[in-house]
Amino acid sequence: MKAIAVIPGQPDSIHLADLSKPSVHEIPNGRGVLVQVLRVGVDGTDKEINAAEYGQAPPGYDFLVIGHECFGRVLEVGPNVTELMPDDYVVPTVRRPGESFYDQIGQYDMTSEDIYYERGINLRHGYLTELFVEDPEYLVKIPKGLKDVAVLLEPTSIIEKGIIQAFEAQRRFKIWRPKKAAVLGAGTVGLLAALSLKMKGLDVTSFGKQTGPSRNVDLLDKLGVRYVSTDDLSIREAARRFGPFDVMFEATGYSPVVFEAMESLGKNGVLVLASVTGGDRQHAIPADKINLDFVLGNKLVVGTVNANREYFEAGVYDFARAELEFPGWLSQLLTHPVTGLENYQEMMSTLTTEKNAIKVFVNVTPH
């Protein structure tokens, strides 16, 4: 069985590997589900793993199958599976439980352990292959009407997690009714974050570097989201003009923006951080002012990474609403398809060089 894999620790080692065909019997207690992979989205994580920045192979293997944004179809279920049946569409979650208390109660995305298990990222094979087998606990059923856009659900789940936890944290105010939101970054995650916040009824302002017309700006306009180029107006200035921002979602990958956002956040506001920045960038900040404003303004910062099934299901809900309110919008994010696992070099080249790509994805099996 074909699979796209890398050798962890060896840069640019992406290659076509061979895996044994999985069986439903690999999952104990008759709870196995055999899934045919239809589509897999790829992103910066896959690029960074191929660059040997992180990632470990599963025990017993010297390679790691990559790909964590998967959409598939059920082929076979074990005798004790009642939640799913053949021909159902599913999206699998990514993180798998470790040994901490949080792992054991289904909050495996909040593990307190240093070692974590993620499909296609760390210590577990991913989904850029033909078939995989899984417990239904980690498979989210997808309505047939969403099958063409469901490959976008995994990145959306992380956004949903950040926004839901922001609202959960703000229950400390007893009544918290945010009206205005800002999204920093207008790439894939920024576009999906703007959609999710729009679905919650907020007035949304999106920030990016683009100054002229672009597909991303057009997509934001179709949502009724205001776009601001930071080359024309700083985040601080825009906050005075269009804020105060009750929720800010950071998705730029550029850490200095975080501190500008902290300066621009409204009183009683929440800043959600989604960027994973593994560098050593240094940046001068007005530390006393930021600290003072956060204390006096009852402000909050939360991080979001990975997601459990609760947040995948929240994404399904928002996708369904979006397809009704903005039909066809989500499908416009799927800009750069690659056909077949054997074209892994084209996949990585597209991911690396196509600066205008919103979402690169592999059509593994026609559907």
C-alpha positions as CSV (number, residue, x, y, z in Angstrom):
1,M,0.0,0.0,0.0
2,K,1.5,3.4,-1.1
3,A,2.2,6.2,1.4
4,I,4.0,9.5,1.3
5,A,6.6,9.5,4.1
6,V,9.7,11.2,5.4
7,I,12.7,10.0,7.4
8,P,12.6,12.1,10.6
9,G,15.8,14.0,11.1
10,Q,16.8,13.9,7.5
11,P,15.9,17.0,5.5
12,D,14.1,16.7,2.2
13,S,13.6,13.0,2.6
14,I,10.1,12.8,1.3
15,H,9.5,9.6,-0.7
16,L,6.9,7.0,-1.6
17,A,6.9,4.3,1.1
18,D,5.1,1.0,1.4
19,L,2.7,0.0,4.2
20,S,0.9,-3.2,4.9
21,K,-2.8,-3.0,4.2
22,P,-4.6,-2.4,7.6
23,S,-7.5,-4.6,9.0
24,V,-10.4,-3.7,11.2
25,H,-9.1,-6.5,13.5
26,E,-6.2,-4.3,14.5
27,I,-8.5,-2.3,16.8
28,P,-9.5,-4.3,19.9
29,N,-13.0,-5.2,21.0
30,G,-14.5,-5.3,17.5
31,R,-14.3,-1.5,17.3
32,G,-12.2,-1.2,14.1
33,V,-13.2,1.0,11.2
34,L,-11.4,0.7,7.8
35,V,-11.3,4.0,6.0
36,Q,-10.4,4.7,2.4
37,V,-8.5,8.0,2.1
38,L,-10.1,10.4,-0.4
39,R,-8.4,13.7,0.2
40,V,-5.6,15.1,2.3
41,G,-4.8,18.7,2.8
42,V,-1.2,19.7,3.3
43,D,0.3,22.8,5.1
44,G,3.3,24.3,6.7
45,T,3.5,21.5,9.2
46,D,4.2,18.9,6.5
47,K,6.8,21.2,4.9
48,E,8.5,21.7,8.3
49,I,8.5,18.0,9.0
50,N,10.1,17.3,5.6
51,A,12.7,20.0,6.5
52,A,13.5,17.9,9.6
53,E,12.4,20.6,12.0
54,Y,10.5,18.1,14.1
55,G,8.6,14.8,13.9
56,Q,9.4,11.3,15.1
57,A,8.6,7.9,13.4
58,P,6.3,5.4,15.1
59,P,8.0,2.6,17.1
60,G,9.3,-0.1,14.8
61,Y,9.6,2.3,11.8
62,D,12.4,4.4,10.4
63,F,9.9,6.6,8.5
64,L,6.9,8.7,9.3
65,V,3.8,8.9,7.0
66,I,2.8,12.5,6.9
67,G,-0.5,14.2,6.3
68,H,-2.9,15.2,9.1
69,E,-5.8,16.9,7.3
70,C,-7.8,13.9,6.1
71,F,-11.2,13.2,4.5
72,G,-12.3,9.6,3.8
73,R,-15.0,7.1,3.3
74,V,-15.8,4.1,5.5
75,L,-15.2,0.7,3.8
76,E,-15.7,-1.8,6.6
77,V,-16.6,-1.7,10.3
78,G,-16.0,-4.2,13.1
79,P,-18.9,-6.1,14.7
80,N,-19.2,-3.8,17.7
81,V,-19.3,-0.5,15.7
82,T,-22.7,1.1,15.8
83,E,-21.8,4.8,15.1
84,L,-20.7,4.3,11.5
85,M,-21.4,2.1,8.6
86,P,-19.9,1.5,5.1
87,D,-20.1,4.5,2.7
88,D,-20.2,7.0,5.6
89,Y,-17.9,10.0,5.1
90,V,-15.5,10.8,8.0
91,V,-12.8,13.1,9.1
92,P,-10.3,11.7,11.6
93,T,-8.9,13.7,14.5
94,V,-5.2,14.0,14.8
95,R,-4.0,13.7,18.5
96,R,-4.1,10.4,20.3
97,P,-4.2,9.9,24.1
98,G,-1.1,9.7,26.2
99,E,-1.1,8.9,30.0
100,S,-2.1,12.2,31.6
101,F,-5.4,12.8,33.3
102,Y,-6.5,15.0,30.5
103,D,-5.7,12.3,27.9
104,Q,-7.8,9.8,29.7
105,I,-11.0,11.9,29.8
106,G,-11.0,12.7,26.1
107,Q,-9.1,16.1,26.4
108,Y,-6.0,14.6,24.7
109,D,-5.4,18.0,22.9
110,M,-4.7,19.4,26.4
111,T,-2.2,16.8,27.5
112,S,0.2,17.8,30.3
113,E,2.9,15.4,29.1
114,D,6.0,16.4,27.1
115,I,5.5,13.4,24.7
116,Y,2.5,13.6,22.5
117,Y,1.1,11.4,19.8
118,E,-0.2,12.9,16.6
119,R,-1.1,11.3,13.3
120,G,1.3,12.4,10.6
121,I,3.3,14.6,13.0
122,N,4.7,12.7,15.9
123,L,5.0,9.0,16.7
124,R,1.9,8.0,14.7
125,H,1.6,7.5,10.9
126,G,-0.5,10.1,9.1
127,Y,-3.1,9.9,6.4
128,L,-1.2,10.4,3.1
129,T,-1.8,6.8,2.2
130,E,-4.6,4.7,0.7
131,L,-6.3,3.2,3.7
132,F,-6.1,3.4,7.5
133,V,-7.9,1.8,10.4
134,E,-9.2,3.6,13.5
135,D,-11.5,3.5,16.5
136,P,-14.8,5.4,15.9
137,E,-13.9,7.6,18.9
138,Y,-11.5,9.4,16.6
139,L,-13.7,9.6,13.5
140,V,-16.2,12.5,12.9
141,K,-19.1,11.7,10.6
142,I,-19.5,14.2,7.8
143,P,-22.9,15.0,6.1
144,K,-22.8,14.1,2.4
145,G,-23.6,17.8,1.6
146,L,-20.2,18.8,3.0
147,K,-18.1,16.1,1.3
148,D,-16.5,18.5,-1.1
149,V,-15.1,20.8,1.6
150,A,-14.6,18.5,4.5
151,V,-10.9,18.3,4.0
152,L,-10.8,21.8,5.5
153,L,-12.2,20.6,8.8
154,E,-9.0,19.8,10.6
155,P,-7.6,23.4,10.5
156,T,-11.0,24.7,11.3
157,S,-11.2,22.5,14.4
158,I,-8.2,24.4,15.9
159,I,-9.9,27.7,15.2
160,E,-13.2,26.5,16.8
161,K,-11.2,25.4,19.8
162,G,-9.7,28.8,20.3
163,I,-13.0,30.7,19.9
164,I,-15.0,28.3,22.0
165,Q,-12.4,28.4,24.8
166,A,-12.4,32.2,24.7
167,F,-16.1,32.2,25.3
168,E,-15.7,29.6,28.0
169,A,-13.1,31.6,29.8
170,Q,-15.2,34.8,29.6
171,R,-18.0,33.1,31.5
172,R,-16.1,34.7,34.4
173,F,-18.0,37.9,33.4
174,K,-21.4,36.1,33.8
175,I,-22.6,38.1,30.7
176,W,-20.1,38.6,27.9
177,R,-21.5,39.7,24.6
178,P,-18.7,40.4,22.1
179,K,-19.5,42.5,19.1
180,K,-16.3,43.1,17.2
181,A,-13.5,40.8,16.3
182,A,-10.2,41.1,14.5
183,V,-8.3,38.3,12.6
184,L,-4.6,38.9,12.1
185,G,-3.5,37.1,8.9
186,A,-5.5,36.5,5.8
187,G,-4.1,33.1,4.8
188,T,-5.9,29.7,5.1
189,V,-6.3,29.9,8.9
190,G,-7.1,33.6,8.8
191,L,-9.9,33.1,6.2
192,L,-11.4,30.2,8.2
193,A,-11.2,32.2,11.4
194,A,-13.0,35.1,9.8
195,L,-15.7,32.7,8.7
196,S,-16.1,31.1,12.2
197,L,-16.3,34.5,13.9
198,K,-18.8,35.7,11.2
199,M,-20.9,32.7,11.9
200,K,-21.1,33.8,15.6
201,G,-22.6,37.2,14.5
202,L,-19.5,39.4,15.1
203,D,-18.4,42.4,13.1
204,V,-15.1,41.1,11.7
205,T,-12.0,43.0,10.6
206,S,-9.2,41.1,8.9
207,F,-5.6,42.2,8.7
208,G,-3.0,41.2,6.1
209,K,0.0,42.5,4.1
210,Q,-1.8,42.5,0.7
211,T,-2.3,46.0,-0.6
212,G,-3.9,45.3,-4.0
213,P,-6.7,43.1,-5.2
214,S,-6.3,39.4,-4.4
215,R,-8.4,36.2,-4.2
216,N,-8.1,36.2,-0.4
217,V,-9.4,39.8,-0.1
218,D,-12.3,39.0,-2.5
219,L,-13.2,36.0,-0.3
220,L,-13.3,38.2,2.8
221,D,-15.5,40.7,1.0
222,K,-18.0,38.0,0.1
223,L,-18.3,37.3,3.8
224,G,-18.9,40.9,4.6
225,V,-15.6,41.1,6.4
226,R,-13.6,44.3,6.4
227,Y,-10.1,44.0,5.2
228,V,-7.2,46.3,6.3
229,S,-3.7,46.2,4.9
230,T,-1.2,46.8,7.7
231,D,0.9,48.7,5.1
232,D,-1.9,51.3,5.0
233,L,-3.1,51.2,8.6
234,S,-1.5,49.7,11.7
235,I,-3.4,47.4,14.0
236,R,-3.3,50.0,16.7
237,E,-4.8,52.6,14.4
238,A,-7.4,50.2,13.0
239,A,-8.5,49.3,16.6
240,R,-9.2,52.9,17.3
241,R,-11.1,53.3,14.0
242,F,-13.0,50.0,13.9
243,G,-12.8,48.6,17.4
244,P,-12.7,48.1,20.3
245,F,-12.0,44.5,19.5
246,D,-13.6,42.1,21.9
247,V,-11.9,39.1,20.3
248,M,-8.7,39.0,18.4
249,F,-7.5,35.9,16.6
250,E,-3.8,35.8,15.6
251,A,-2.8,33.6,12.7
252,T,0.2,35.3,11.1
253,G,3.2,33.1,12.1
254,Y,5.0,36.4,13.0
255,S,5.4,36.7,16.7
256,P,5.9,40.5,17.0
257,V,2.3,40.9,15.8
258,V,1.2,39.2,19.1
259,F,2.4,42.1,21.2
260,E,0.9,44.7,18.9
261,A,-2.4,42.8,19.2
262,M,-2.0,42.8,23.0
263,E,-1.7,46.6,22.8
264,S,-4.9,46.9,20.6
265,L,-7.2,44.5,22.5
266,G,-10.3,46.0,24.0
267,K,-11.2,46.0,27.7
268,N,-12.5,42.6,28.8
269,G,-11.2,41.2,25.5
270,V,-9.6,37.9,24.6
271,L,-6.6,37.4,22.3
272,V,-6.4,33.9,20.8
273,L,-3.0,32.8,19.6
274,A,-2.8,30.1,16.9
275,S,0.7,30.6,15.4
276,V,3.4,28.1,16.2
277,T,6.7,30.1,16.1
278,G,9.7,28.0,16.8
279,G,12.4,30.5,16.0
280,D,14.5,32.9,18.2
281,R,13.2,36.3,17.0
282,Q,13.8,39.2,19.4
283,H,11.5,42.2,19.6
284,A,11.3,45.3,21.8
285,I,7.9,45.9,23.3
286,P,6.4,48.4,25.7
287,A,6.2,45.8,28.5
288,D,5.0,48.1,31.3
289,K,2.1,49.5,29.2
290,I,1.0,46.1,28.0
291,N,1.1,44.7,31.5
292,L,-0.8,47.7,33.0
293,D,-3.5,47.6,30.3
294,F,-4.0,43.9,30.8
295,V,-4.4,44.2,34.5
296,L,-6.6,47.3,34.5
297,G,-8.6,46.0,31.5
298,N,-9.3,42.5,32.7
299,K,-7.8,41.1,29.4
300,L,-7.0,37.5,28.6
301,V,-4.7,35.6,26.2
302,V,-5.3,31.9,25.3
303,G,-3.5,29.6,23.0
304,T,-5.0,27.0,20.7
305,V,-3.3,24.0,19.1
306,N,-4.7,20.7,18.0
307,A,-8.3,19.7,18.8
308,N,-10.5,16.9,20.2
309,R,-13.7,15.8,18.5
310,E,-15.8,18.4,20.2
311,Y,-14.2,21.1,18.1
312,F,-14.3,19.0,14.9
313,E,-18.1,18.7,15.5
314,A,-18.3,22.5,16.0
315,G,-16.6,22.9,12.7
316,V,-19.1,20.7,11.0
317,Y,-21.9,22.8,12.4
318,D,-20.3,26.0,11.2
319,F,-19.6,24.5,7.7
320,A,-23.2,23.5,7.4
321,R,-24.4,27.0,8.2
322,A,-21.8,28.6,5.9
323,E,-22.9,26.5,3.0
324,L,-26.4,27.8,3.5
325,E,-25.5,31.5,4.0
326,F,-22.4,31.7,1.7
327,P,-22.9,28.8,-0.8
328,G,-19.7,27.8,-2.5
329,W,-17.5,30.0,-0.4
330,L,-15.6,27.2,1.3
331,S,-14.9,25.3,-1.9
332,Q,-13.1,28.4,-3.2
333,L,-10.4,27.9,-0.6
334,L,-9.4,24.6,-2.3
335,T,-7.1,26.2,-4.8
336,H,-4.3,23.8,-5.7
337,P,-5.2,20.1,-6.2
338,V,-2.6,17.4,-6.7
339,T,-3.7,14.0,-8.1
340,G,-2.3,10.8,-6.7
341,L,0.2,9.8,-4.0
342,E,2.9,9.2,-6.6
343,N,3.0,13.0,-7.3
344,Y,4.4,13.8,-3.9
345,Q,7.2,15.9,-5.4
346,E,4.6,18.1,-7.1
347,M,2.7,18.3,-3.8
348,M,5.8,19.5,-1.9
349,S,6.9,21.9,-4.7
350,T,3.4,23.4,-4.8
351,L,3.3,23.8,-1.1
352,T,6.7,25.5,-1.1
353,T,6.6,27.7,-4.1
354,E,3.0,28.7,-4.8
355,K,2.7,31.8,-2.7
356,N,-0.9,32.5,-3.7
357,A,-2.1,29.0,-2.8
358,I,-4.8,29.0,-0.1
359,K,-5.1,25.2,0.3
360,V,-2.9,22.6,-1.4
361,F,-4.5,19.1,-1.2
362,V,-4.0,15.7,-2.6
363,N,-6.8,13.8,-4.3
364,V,-5.8,10.3,-3.2
365,T,-8.9,8.4,-4.4
366,P,-11.7,9.8,-6.7
367,H,-15.0,10.4,-4.9
